[in-house]
Amino acid sequence: MTRLPAAEWQDRPGLHRIVAALTADGGKVRVVGGAVRDTLLGLAVSDIDLATPLLPQEVVQRLEAADIKVIPTGIAHGTVTAIASGDHHEITTLRRDVETDGRRATVAFADDWCEDAARRDFTINALYADPADWRVDDYFGGLADLPAGCIRFIGDAATRIAEDHLRILRFYRFAARFGRGELDAASHSAVIAARHSLKSLSRERIADELLKILSLPEPRRIVDQMAADGIFEVVLPELAPDFSQRLSELTENERQAGVAPSPLRRLAALLPADAAIAEQVAARLRLSTRQRKHLAALGGHRADTVRPVRQLAHSIGVDAARDVHLLADDAASAKAAARALSGWAVPEMPLKGGDLVARGIAAGPEVARILKAVEVAWVAEDFPNAARVAEIADQKIGRTSD
């Protein structure tokens, strides 16, 4: 019998309150999924999800009676979020799939733990722990697969993928994060065979999973595998021919510069140095306006590493300027840029149009022209203080008068 080792999250008061409410009068509840998996691996746990045979309405009633706030986040599918002592926990009624189309599922509530486990994706995610004694229940061999680093679909891989096509990308992400050695042959063959079904997914789901893959500490090996398997032909046909080298150089630059990984920066490394292509990808993946502008700036300024980095930051923003240098193949340049921009923000020029009018310039186009000329000089001199800006302004006004 396997039991979970002791972990900090097991003693959180909010969890104890929720478990007490759901187990009163013979109710059952177990911790499921990532919290169990990561605790067995000795990793930090963030989300603690719970499963119970209790119907959603009874879950809500019990929690509210215990003065625990409940949010019906997905109550039609059996999921509510409980907030107790500041902690958020998702609680889902045991389920079985009635009908699936690869994008969404129609479910029925169940009271069988094994039936609930059977509808999950990978064996290592179908582990349940009883908070009464932390005994782990394993219905599909996840306890053996976990230390072996084997990422394996539960049951028939093709069936699991047909239930939710996003599991293709999740397979690669979990293989990169938890896998060791060769990929499970049956699971690997199934995701390759089903890769074109990714076209049926919403662009937002594709983007979310792709960015999660690129957020991993060392994504290059799995990205190379995805390219070899034809995954990017479906989800990112704009993939640059030298993507692997670019991604490798970027991750090394991030490490040497002490800069945290950025999935958007890494996505830029996969694309050609072209602002229009970056815009195209951002639009298709439904990225936010901020993300779109950032990706386009990286695509359009990839070679702009000769200009002083703070001048570049004035043009495209601090984050984009730093990322341009991190994307270059020069580790020394990347480190210097990160150091120069650390804790620095683009200042506001200490001169306004009104200041020029006060100096005798008539309001109108001439003010804007001089203001722009002063700004160019101010940036070129690395953003000097107000006294120097006033000198520059007087020089420009003097030249205008002459």
N, C-alpha and C positions, 0 to 999 in steps of 0.2 A: 504494500500500500504506500503510495506516494503522498506526502503532505507538503504544503507550501512552507518554505523557510520563513522565519520571522522577518517582517518588513515594516517600515515606518507607517505605511498607509493603512495597515491592518488595525491600528490603534486610533485612527481619526474619529473624533466624537460624532461627526455627522454620519459616518458610515454605521457606527454602532446604533444610532437612533433609528436610521432607516431599517436596518436588519431587525431590530427589536420590534418595530411596527409591523413588518411583513411576516415575521415568524410567530407572532402571537396567535394563540388558538390553533396551532398546528400548521400554520402557513410555512411555505418553503421558499428559500431564496439561495442563489449561489452567485459568486463572482465568476464572470466568464470572459474569455478572450484575452486581450492584450495584457491586462493586469496579472493574470495567471502566467501567461507565457513569459513576460518580462521578469517577473519575480523569480521564476525558475532559472532564468538566465543570469540573475544577479544585476539586472538593469533597473534604472530608475523608472518609476511608474507615475504616469500623469493622470490618465483617465481610468476610472474604476467603473465598469459596467456590470449590471446585475441582471439576472434572469430569474423568472418566477412562474409557476403554473397559475398564479392568481390572475384573474381577468383584469383588464385595465381599470374598469370602474371600481373594482374592489381595492386595487392598488391605490387609487386616488383617495378612496374613502379612508383607508387605513392610515395613509400618510397625513391627510388633513386632520384626522382625529388625534394624531400625535403632534399637531402643530408644526408640520413640515410643509413648506411651500411646494406646490406641484405645478409644473408647466406642461401642458399637453402637447409637447413638441411633435409627436407622431402617433397620437393616440389611436388613429384609425388603423395603424399597423401594429398597435400594441405597445408603443414606447411613450414613456413620460420622463420628464426630468425632475428629479427631487433636489431641493436645496435645503440642506440641513447644516447648521453650524458653519455656514459659509462655503461648504463643499457642494459641488454639483455632481450628481450621479444619474446616468441613464438607466432606466429600469424597463425591461422588455418582457412581455408575456411570451411564454414558449409558443413557437409557431411551426407550421408546416406549410410548404408552398402548395397552392391549389392550381395556379396558372402563372407562367412567366413568359415574357417575350424578349428577354435579353436586356431590357431597359428598366422594367418595373415588374413587380410581382404581386399577385393576388394571394393573400395568405389567410389561413384559418388558425385560430388559437388551438393549442394542444396542451396536453398534460404529461407528455412523454419527453424526458430529457434527451434520449437518444435521437428521437425524431427531430428535435430542435437542432441538435448537433449536426445531423445529416444535411441540413440546408445551409450550413456555413461553408466557407470557401476552402481553407487549408486545414490539414490535420492539427497544425500547431496553434490554430485559432479556435479549436473546438475543445478546449480544456475548461473544466468547471471546478471551482473550489468552494466547499461548504464552509461558511464562516463560523460554524459551530466548532469545528476541529481542524479546518483547513485541509481536509482530505481532498485529493484531486481525482476527479472522474474523467476518464479518457475513453472515448467510444471508438476512435478510429486510428489509434497508434501515434498520436501526437507526442506522447511522452518519449517515445523512441526516436521520432523524427527530429525533435528539438535539439538534443545534443549532437545528432548526426549532421545537422545543418541541411536536412532534406525538406524542401518545400514541395509539398505534394497535395494535389487536390483530393478532397474527400470523395470516395467512390469513383464514378466514371468522370474523368476530366472534361470530356466534351459536354457532358450533361451539365456539369457545374458552370462551364463557360456559357452555355446556351441560356442559363438562368440569369446571368448578368455578364454582359460582354466586357465590362470594365475589369473583370477578374483577369483578363489577359495582361493588362498593364500592372495590376496588383501582383501578379505572379513574378514579374521582373523586379518590382520594388522589394518584395519580401525575399526574393532570392539574393538580391544585392545586400539586404540588411542582415538576414539571418542564415543565408545559405553558405555551404562550404562544398568544395569539390565540384563534380559535374552536376548539371541540372538533372532533376528527375526526368527520365526519358519520356514516360507517358505524358506527364504534364507539359513538358517542353514541346513535344510533337503536337499536342492538342492546341496550344496557344498559337503556334505557327499556322496550323491548318485553319484556325478561326479568325486570323488577324483582320480579314476584310470586314468582319462583323463590327469592328470598331467604328466604321462609318455610320452606324445606326445610333451611336451615343451622342448626347448633347456635347457641344463644344466645350461647355463649362466643365463637364466631368472629365473630359480628356485633358484639358489644361490643368485642372487640379491635380490629377494623378501624375501627369508629366512633370509638373513643378515639384511634386513630392519626391520623385525619383532624382531629379537634379539637386535636391536639397541634401541628399545623402552625403556623408563625408567623402567617399571615394566612388563617384558614379561612373567613371570612365569604362570600367570593364563591362558593366551591365549595359551601358549605352552602346558600346561596340557590339555586344551580343544582339541587342534589339535591332541595330542596323543590319547585321548579318542575317537576321531572321525576317527581314522585310517589314518590320513594324513601322519604321519611319516612312516607308513608301505610302503608308496609309494615313498616318497622323501628322507627319512633318516632311512632306515631299521636297521642301526647300533645303533640306540638309546639305551643308557644304561638303565638298569632297575631302577637305582636310579637317573635318570636325574633330576627329579623334586626337590629332596632334594639338589642335587649339584647346580642347578641353583639358588635355593633360598639362599643357603649359599654364593654363589658367589656375587649375587646382594647386599646382606647385607655387605659382605666384601668390595665391591666397595664403598658402601655408607660410611662405617666407615673409610676407608682409604682415602676418598676424591679423588678417582680415577674415571675418566670418563668411562662410559660404553664402552665396546669393543665387537662388534658382533662376532668377531673371537674367543675371549676368552670365550664368552658365548656358542658358538658352541662347543668348547672343553668340556665345562661342560656337554653337552648332550651326549658325546661319552664316551665309556670305556677308561680307562687309558692305551692306547695301541698305540704306534707309527705307527704300520702297518695299523691299522684301520683308524687312522687319515690320513695317506697317501692315503688310498683307497677312503675315503670320499672327500679329496681335489682333487684327480684326477677326480672323477666322477662329481663333481660340477665345474670342470674347474677353480679352484682357481689359482691365480697367483703363480709364483715360491716362492715369498716372503711369501705369505699366507700359502702355502703348508709347507714350512720349519718351520714356526712358529707353525702351528697346530701340526705338527709331534713332535716338541720339547716339546710342552705341553703334548702330549700323552705319550711320552717316559720318561718324568721327573716329572710326577704328584706327585710321592712320594718323590721327591728329595728336601725335605724341612729341612733336618738336616744339610746339608752342609751350611756354611756361604753364605749368599745370593750373595755377590759380587764374591765369587768363582764360584757360579753357573752361574752368569752373564758372567763371563769370558768364560765359556764353551758354553753357549747357547744364549748369548745376554742379554742386560739389560731388554728389554720388555718381553722376554720370562721368564726370572727369576722372574720378578715381578708378571707375570701372574700365574706362578706355585704356588706362595705363596697365591695369591688371590683365586686360585681354591681349596686351602686346607680348612679344616673345622675349622681352628684356626684364629679367627678374629685378635687376638693380633699379630700373626705371619704375617698376611697380612699387617697390619698397619706398623709394624716394617720394613718389606721388602720395602714397598712403600716409607717410609721415608728414608731408607738407600740408595735407588737407585734414589731418586728425584734429578735431576740435575747432576747426576754422569754418566760418560761414562767410559767404560773399557779403561784403559790407555795402551799405547804402551810400552812394556818393553824397558828400556833404555840401551839395550845391543844388539849388532849385532855380526854376525859371524866374521866380520873383526876385532872387538875388541878382540876376542879370538886369532885370528891369530897374532895380534900385541903383545899379551902376550906370544907368542912362541908356540902356538898349531898349528900343521901342518894342512893345509886346507884338508878337507875330512870328513869322517864319525865321527871322534872324536869331531870335532867342533859342529856338529849337536847334538851329544849325550850330550856334556857338556851344550850347549845352552838350551836343553830341561830340563836338571837337574836344571839349574839356574832358568828357568821359573817356574818349579814346586815349588821351594822354594820361589820365588818372590810372587807367587799367595798365597801360604800358609801363608806368612807374611803380607798379605793384601796390596800388591803392594807398597813396600817401594821405596824411591827415588834412584837416580842414584848412590849415594855414597854407599848405602847399597847393591845395586845390584853388584857393583864392588867388594865389600867384599865377597859376596856370590860366585862370579865368581872365585876370587882368591882361596877361600876355595875349590871349586870343582876342580880347576886346580892343587892345592896342593895335593889333594887326588889322582888325576890321576897320578901325578908325583911319589907319594909314591908307 
